[in-house]
């Protein structure tokens, strides 16, 4: 081969390779990206939800203002999701509200709970979660409007289903909407017993931990930690069931005037402006541990039964409030005299107190009750006292014939709660 032919052949090969490379590069540029960048809006919760939306496991989402899950909307939240309220709209609260006909499907796990929190990690930073159902309430006309979001609630469907919340932690709630309206951690308005509420913690909220406005919803494995108002609160005719509840108030010592941080461990009403409204609040509760802040001045009550509420209460430990259990109003007194209300297997480190003009109901002498007891816990709230009522003939209740919520060999709070 001559030298001239050799160089021509080399030039041809190089030209061919160059053209092939250009073709491949062009082809790559024209290919759609198989893993496109996600739309940033996918990670923002704001406005209204009218269809199904899934928050994917492990991701963090921003909550901007009020997020309304409307009739037909379904908010699905997978395990290990974090939602952060941003407070990015001046003067407007961040909150999530599930309206009538909407649903929440929030299923965390013990190992990977769902966390709803705020970018500002202090009490009162955002408005919490609100659920509005169609179960009965005792307001005039049988319906009402939520304090937050102005959504309708109440109706005639006891088994109404607003979805599921399981292994969810609600942190730093309690935004003050006005001088008279502060939001709770989890607020349930006329929620029906088709809804599942289990393994929920409210942590360092500036108002109540949990509040029920009527309805029939049941709740199991609840933890209220350092709520600055009441740990558990109900009104408007709530007749659900509850088991394994814990309330621990802020342990900071009371100030110079004797006032500490946190009001009642349980504040229970039927209806504040009409004690006799029906249906009458009358939940059935068992296996509860309540630990107060030793307030000796303004907030002395542990369990406060008033405003016409009735109650069936079993297997309880109450510590850290000068007035462990208080009973007030004629209608609530009558519920005990008529045998509607029952308190049994309750130990308190102080006493029962009867307020106003009601008679001494001698509740400390009822089955299994005792006052002025030395009650001790490990790990903050772990510990029970032998002897209690078995309610397991009702399928909602686990057999637990002891007083208190957490046994030494089964700390169901481990791994998903904060202390």
C-alpha positions as CSV (number, residue, x, y, z in Angstrom):
1,X,0.0,0.0,0.0
2,X,1.3,3.4,-0.9
3,X,1.8,6.0,1.8
4,X,-0.9,8.2,0.2
5,X,-3.5,5.5,0.3
6,X,-2.6,4.7,3.9
7,X,-3.3,8.3,5.0
8,X,-6.5,8.4,3.0
9,X,-7.7,5.2,4.8
10,X,-6.8,6.6,8.2
11,X,-8.7,9.8,7.5
12,X,-11.8,7.9,6.5
13,X,-11.8,5.8,9.7
14,X,-11.4,8.9,11.9
15,X,-14.2,10.7,10.0
16,X,-16.5,7.7,10.5
17,X,-15.7,7.5,14.2
18,X,-16.3,11.3,14.6
19,X,-19.7,11.0,12.8
20,X,-20.8,8.0,15.0
21,X,-19.8,9.9,18.2
22,X,-21.8,12.9,17.1
23,X,-24.8,10.7,16.3
24,X,-24.7,9.0,19.7
25,X,-24.3,12.3,21.5
26,X,-27.2,13.7,19.5
27,X,-29.3,10.7,20.3
28,X,-28.6,11.0,24.0
29,X,-29.6,14.6,24.0
30,X,-32.9,13.7,22.4
31,X,-33.7,10.9,24.9
32,X,-36.1,11.8,27.6
33,X,-34.6,11.6,31.1
34,X,-35.8,8.3,32.6
35,X,-35.7,9.8,36.1
36,X,-36.9,13.4,35.7
37,X,-36.6,15.9,38.6
38,X,-39.7,15.9,40.8
39,X,-42.0,18.9,40.7
40,X,-41.2,21.0,43.7
41,X,-44.9,21.6,44.2
42,X,-45.2,17.9,45.0
43,X,-43.5,18.6,48.3
44,X,-45.8,21.5,49.3
45,X,-49.2,21.1,51.1
46,X,-51.4,24.2,50.7
47,X,-54.9,25.1,49.7
48,X,-57.5,22.4,49.0
49,X,-57.3,18.7,48.3
50,X,-60.2,17.2,46.3
51,X,-58.6,14.0,45.1
52,X,-56.1,11.4,46.3
53,X,-52.6,12.6,47.2
54,X,-49.8,10.3,48.5
55,X,-46.9,11.6,50.6
56,X,-44.1,9.1,49.9
57,X,-42.1,7.3,52.6
58,X,-39.0,9.1,53.8
59,X,-39.8,12.5,52.3
60,X,-40.2,15.9,53.9
61,X,-43.2,18.1,53.0
62,X,-43.8,21.8,53.7
63,X,-47.2,22.9,55.1
64,X,-48.1,26.4,54.0
65,X,-51.3,27.9,55.6
66,X,-54.5,25.8,56.0
67,X,-54.6,22.6,54.1
68,X,-58.2,21.5,53.6
69,X,-59.0,17.9,52.6
70,X,-62.4,18.3,51.1
71,X,-65.2,15.9,50.5
72,X,-63.8,13.2,48.2
73,X,-60.2,14.1,49.0
74,X,-57.9,11.4,50.5
75,X,-54.5,12.4,52.1
76,X,-52.3,9.3,52.2
77,X,-49.2,9.6,54.4
78,X,-46.7,6.8,54.3
79,X,-44.3,5.8,57.1
80,X,-41.3,8.0,57.9
81,X,-42.8,11.1,56.4
82,X,-42.1,14.5,58.0
83,X,-44.4,17.5,57.5
84,X,-43.1,20.8,58.6
85,X,-45.3,23.8,59.1
86,X,-43.5,26.8,57.7
87,X,-45.3,29.8,59.0
88,X,-44.5,31.4,55.7
89,X,-47.7,33.3,55.3
90,X,-47.6,36.3,57.7
91,X,-50.3,36.1,60.4
92,X,-51.9,32.9,59.0
93,X,-51.8,29.6,60.8
94,X,-50.6,26.4,59.3
95,X,-53.0,23.4,59.9
96,X,-54.5,20.3,58.4
97,X,-58.2,19.8,58.4
98,X,-60.1,16.8,57.2
99,X,-63.6,17.9,56.3
100,X,-66.7,15.8,56.2
101,X,-66.4,13.2,53.4
102,X,-62.6,13.7,53.3
103,X,-60.2,11.1,54.7
104,X,-56.7,10.9,56.1
105,X,-54.7,7.6,55.8
106,X,-51.7,8.2,57.9
107,X,-50.0,4.9,58.7
108,X,-46.6,5.2,60.4
109,X,-44.9,2.4,62.2
110,X,-43.2,2.1,65.5
111,X,-39.8,2.2,63.8
112,X,-40.7,4.9,61.3
113,X,-43.4,7.1,62.7
114,X,-45.0,10.0,60.8
115,X,-43.9,13.4,62.3
116,X,-45.8,16.6,62.0
117,X,-43.8,19.5,63.3
118,X,-42.8,23.1,62.7
119,X,-39.7,24.9,61.4
120,X,-40.0,26.9,64.7
121,X,-39.7,24.2,67.3
122,X,-41.5,25.8,70.3
123,X,-45.1,25.4,71.6
124,X,-47.8,27.3,69.6
125,X,-46.0,27.2,66.3
126,X,-48.8,25.7,64.2
127,X,-52.4,24.7,64.2
128,X,-52.3,20.9,64.4
129,X,-54.7,18.4,62.8
130,X,-58.5,18.7,62.8
131,X,-60.9,16.0,61.7
132,X,-64.6,16.7,61.1
133,X,-67.1,13.8,60.9
134,X,-70.8,13.1,60.6
135,X,-71.3,11.3,64.0
136,X,-73.8,12.7,66.5
137,X,-73.1,15.7,68.7
138,X,-75.3,17.5,71.2
139,X,-75.3,21.0,69.7
140,X,-78.7,22.5,68.8
141,X,-79.7,21.2,65.4
142,X,-77.1,18.4,65.6
143,X,-74.4,20.2,63.6
144,X,-71.8,22.8,64.3
145,X,-68.8,24.6,62.8
146,X,-65.2,23.8,63.7
147,X,-63.3,26.4,65.7
148,X,-60.5,26.2,63.1
149,X,-61.3,26.2,59.4
150,X,-65.1,26.9,59.9
151,X,-66.0,23.4,58.6
152,X,-69.2,21.6,59.3
153,X,-69.3,18.7,61.7
154,X,-71.9,16.4,63.3
155,X,-74.8,14.4,61.9
156,X,-76.5,11.0,62.4
157,X,-73.8,8.5,61.3
158,X,-72.2,7.0,64.4
159,X,-70.0,4.7,62.3
160,X,-68.7,7.4,60.0
161,X,-65.2,6.8,58.8
162,X,-62.7,9.7,58.4
163,X,-59.7,7.4,57.9
164,X,-56.8,6.2,60.0
165,X,-54.1,7.8,62.1
166,X,-51.5,5.4,63.5
167,X,-48.0,6.1,64.8
168,X,-48.1,9.8,64.4
169,X,-46.3,12.5,66.4
170,X,-47.7,16.0,66.5
171,X,-45.1,18.5,67.8
172,X,-45.3,22.2,68.9
173,X,-49.0,22.8,68.1
174,X,-51.3,25.3,69.7
175,X,-51.3,28.3,67.3
176,X,-53.4,31.2,68.9
177,X,-56.0,32.1,66.3
178,X,-57.5,34.7,68.6
179,X,-57.7,35.4,72.3
180,X,-60.3,32.7,72.7
181,X,-59.2,30.2,70.1
182,X,-56.1,28.2,70.3
183,X,-55.6,25.0,68.4
184,X,-55.0,21.6,69.9
185,X,-52.6,18.8,68.8
186,X,-55.4,16.5,67.5
187,X,-59.0,17.8,67.5
188,X,-61.9,15.5,66.6
189,X,-65.2,17.1,65.7
190,X,-68.1,14.7,65.5
191,X,-65.8,11.9,64.4
192,X,-67.4,8.5,63.9
193,X,-66.2,5.1,65.3
194,X,-65.3,3.9,61.8
195,X,-62.2,6.1,62.2
196,X,-59.1,4.5,63.6
197,X,-57.0,6.6,66.1
198,X,-54.0,4.7,67.6
199,X,-50.5,5.4,68.7
200,X,-50.6,9.2,68.6
201,X,-48.4,11.6,70.6
202,X,-48.9,15.3,71.1
203,X,-45.6,16.9,72.2
204,X,-45.1,20.4,73.7
205,X,-48.3,22.0,72.5
206,X,-49.4,25.3,73.9
207,X,-53.1,24.3,74.2
208,X,-54.8,20.9,74.7
209,X,-53.2,17.7,73.6
210,X,-56.4,15.9,72.4
211,X,-59.9,17.3,72.3
212,X,-63.2,15.7,71.3
213,X,-66.3,17.7,70.2
214,X,-68.9,15.0,70.4
215,X,-68.9,12.0,68.2
216,X,-68.3,8.3,68.8
217,X,-64.7,7.8,67.8
218,X,-62.5,5.4,69.9
219,X,-58.9,6.1,70.7
220,X,-56.1,3.8,71.9
221,X,-52.5,4.3,72.8
222,X,-52.4,8.1,73.2
223,X,-49.6,10.1,74.8
224,X,-49.9,13.8,75.8
225,X,-46.5,15.2,76.7
226,X,-46.1,18.7,78.2
227,X,-49.4,20.2,77.0
228,X,-49.7,23.7,78.3
229,X,-53.4,23.5,78.8
230,X,-55.4,20.3,79.3
231,X,-53.9,16.9,78.3
232,X,-57.2,15.4,77.3
233,X,-60.5,17.4,76.9
234,X,-64.0,16.5,75.7
235,X,-67.4,18.2,75.3
236,X,-70.5,18.2,73.0
237,X,-71.6,14.7,73.8
238,X,-68.6,12.4,73.1
239,X,-69.5,8.8,73.8
240,X,-66.4,6.9,72.5
241,X,-64.0,4.5,74.1
242,X,-60.3,4.8,75.1
243,X,-57.6,2.6,76.5
244,X,-53.9,3.0,77.3
245,X,-53.6,6.8,77.7
246,X,-50.7,8.7,79.2
247,X,-50.5,12.4,80.2
248,X,-47.3,13.9,81.5
249,X,-47.2,17.6,82.3
250,X,-44.1,19.8,82.1
251,X,-42.0,18.7,85.1
252,X,-40.5,22.2,85.6
253,X,-41.1,23.2,89.2
254,X,-43.9,25.7,89.9
255,X,-43.0,29.3,90.0
256,X,-42.9,31.5,93.1
257,X,-46.7,31.8,93.2
258,X,-47.1,28.0,93.0
259,X,-48.3,28.0,89.4
260,X,-46.9,25.5,87.0
261,X,-47.2,24.8,83.2
262,X,-50.3,22.8,82.4
263,X,-54.0,22.8,83.5
264,X,-56.1,19.7,83.9
265,X,-54.9,16.2,83.0
266,X,-58.5,15.5,81.9
267,X,-61.1,18.2,81.5
268,X,-64.5,16.7,80.8
269,X,-67.7,18.5,79.9
270,X,-71.1,17.6,78.4
271,X,-71.9,21.1,77.1
272,X,-70.7,24.3,78.9
273,X,-73.7,26.5,78.0
274,X,-76.3,23.7,78.6
275,X,-75.3,20.9,81.0
276,X,-78.3,18.8,80.1
277,X,-77.9,18.6,76.3
278,X,-78.2,15.1,74.7
279,X,-76.5,12.9,73.8
280,X,-74.7,13.2,77.1
281,X,-70.9,12.9,77.0
282,X,-70.1,9.5,78.5
283,X,-66.9,7.9,77.3
284,X,-65.7,4.5,78.6
285,X,-62.0,4.7,79.5
286,X,-59.5,2.3,80.9
287,X,-55.8,1.9,81.8
288,X,-54.7,5.5,82.1
289,X,-51.6,7.1,83.7
290,X,-51.9,10.8,84.6
291,X,-48.9,12.7,86.0
292,X,-49.3,16.3,86.9
293,X,-47.0,19.2,87.6
294,X,-47.7,19.6,91.3
295,X,-49.3,23.0,90.8
296,X,-50.3,24.3,94.3
297,X,-52.0,27.5,93.2
298,X,-54.2,27.9,90.1
299,X,-54.3,24.6,88.3
300,X,-54.8,22.0,91.1
301,X,-57.2,19.6,89.4
302,X,-56.2,16.3,87.9
303,X,-59.4,14.8,86.4
304,X,-62.1,17.5,86.3
305,X,-65.6,16.1,85.7
306,X,-68.1,18.9,85.2
307,X,-70.7,20.7,83.0
308,X,-73.0,17.6,83.0
309,X,-70.5,15.0,81.7
310,X,-70.9,11.4,82.6
311,X,-68.1,8.9,82.6
312,X,-67.2,5.2,83.0
313,X,-63.6,5.2,84.2
314,X,-61.5,2.2,85.2
315,X,-57.9,1.2,86.0
316,X,-56.3,4.7,86.5
317,X,-53.3,6.2,88.3
318,X,-53.3,9.9,89.1
319,X,-50.3,11.7,90.5
320,X,-49.1,15.2,90.9
321,X,-52.2,17.3,91.4
322,X,-53.5,18.4,94.9
323,X,-57.1,17.7,93.8
324,X,-56.7,14.4,92.0
325,X,-60.3,14.1,90.9
326,X,-62.9,16.8,91.1
327,X,-66.7,16.5,90.5
328,X,-68.9,19.6,89.8
329,X,-72.4,20.4,88.6
330,X,-75.7,18.8,89.5
331,X,-76.0,16.9,86.3
332,X,-72.6,15.2,86.6
333,X,-73.4,14.4,90.3
334,X,-76.7,12.9,89.2
335,X,-75.0,10.7,86.7
336,X,-73.2,9.0,89.6
337,X,-76.3,8.7,91.7
338,X,-78.2,7.1,88.8
339,X,-75.4,4.6,88.2
340,X,-74.6,6.0,84.8
341,X,-71.2,7.2,85.8
342,X,-68.7,4.8,87.4
343,X,-65.1,5.3,88.7
344,X,-63.5,2.1,89.8
345,X,-59.9,0.8,90.4
346,X,-58.5,4.4,90.5
347,X,-55.5,5.2,92.7
348,X,-54.6,8.7,93.5
349,X,-51.7,10.3,95.5
350,X,-54.1,12.9,96.8
351,X,-57.9,13.1,97.1
352,X,-61.3,13.3,95.5
353,X,-62.9,16.8,95.8
354,X,-66.6,17.7,95.4
355,X,-67.0,21.3,94.2
356,X,-70.0,23.6,94.6
357,X,-73.2,22.4,96.2
358,X,-73.0,18.7,95.2
359,X,-73.0,15.9,97.8
360,X,-70.0,13.9,98.9
361,X,-70.2,10.9,96.5
362,X,-67.7,8.9,98.4
363,X,-65.9,7.8,95.3
364,X,-62.8,6.8,97.2
365,X,-64.8,4.0,98.7
366,X,-65.9,2.5,95.4
367,X,-64.4,-0.8,94.1
368,X,-60.7,-0.7,93.9
369,X,-60.3,3.0,94.6
370,X,-57.8,4.5,97.0
371,X,-56.4,7.9,97.8
372,X,-53.3,9.3,99.4
373,X,-51.3,6.5,97.7
374,X,-47.5,6.5,97.1
375,X,-47.4,6.0,93.4
376,X,-44.0,5.6,91.7
377,X,-42.9,5.2,88.1
378,X,-39.7,4.4,86.2
379,X,-38.7,6.0,82.9
380,X,-41.2,8.8,83.5
381,X,-44.4,6.9,83.4
382,X,-43.7,3.1,83.3
383,X,-45.4,1.2,86.1
384,X,-48.8,-0.3,87.0
385,X,-50.6,-1.4,90.1
386,X,-52.1,-4.9,90.3
387,X,-55.9,-5.2,90.4
388,X,-58.3,-3.8,87.8
389,X,-61.4,-4.4,85.8
390,X,-61.4,-6.6,82.7
391,X,-63.3,-4.9,79.9
392,X,-62.3,-7.3,77.1
393,X,-65.8,-8.6,76.6
394,X,-66.0,-5.5,74.4
395,X,-63.7,-6.3,71.5
396,X,-62.2,-2.7,71.5
397,X,-60.6,-3.3,74.9
398,X,-57.4,-5.4,75.6
399,X,-57.5,-7.5,78.7
400,X,-55.5,-5.5,81.2
401,X,-56.5,-6.1,84.8
402,X,-54.2,-3.5,86.3
403,X,-54.1,0.2,87.0
404,X,-52.1,2.4,84.7
405,X,-51.1,2.5,81.0
406,X,-47.6,1.0,80.6
407,X,-46.3,-2.2,82.2
408,X,-42.7,-2.7,82.9
409,X,-42.5,-5.6,80.4
410,X,-44.3,-3.8,77.5
411,X,-43.3,-0.2,76.9
412,X,-45.6,0.4,73.9
413,X,-44.3,4.0,73.7
414,X,-40.7,3.0,72.9
415,X,-39.2,4.0,69.6
416,X,-41.8,6.5,68.3
417,X,-42.4,9.0,71.1
418,X,-40.4,11.8,72.7
419,X,-40.1,12.6,76.4
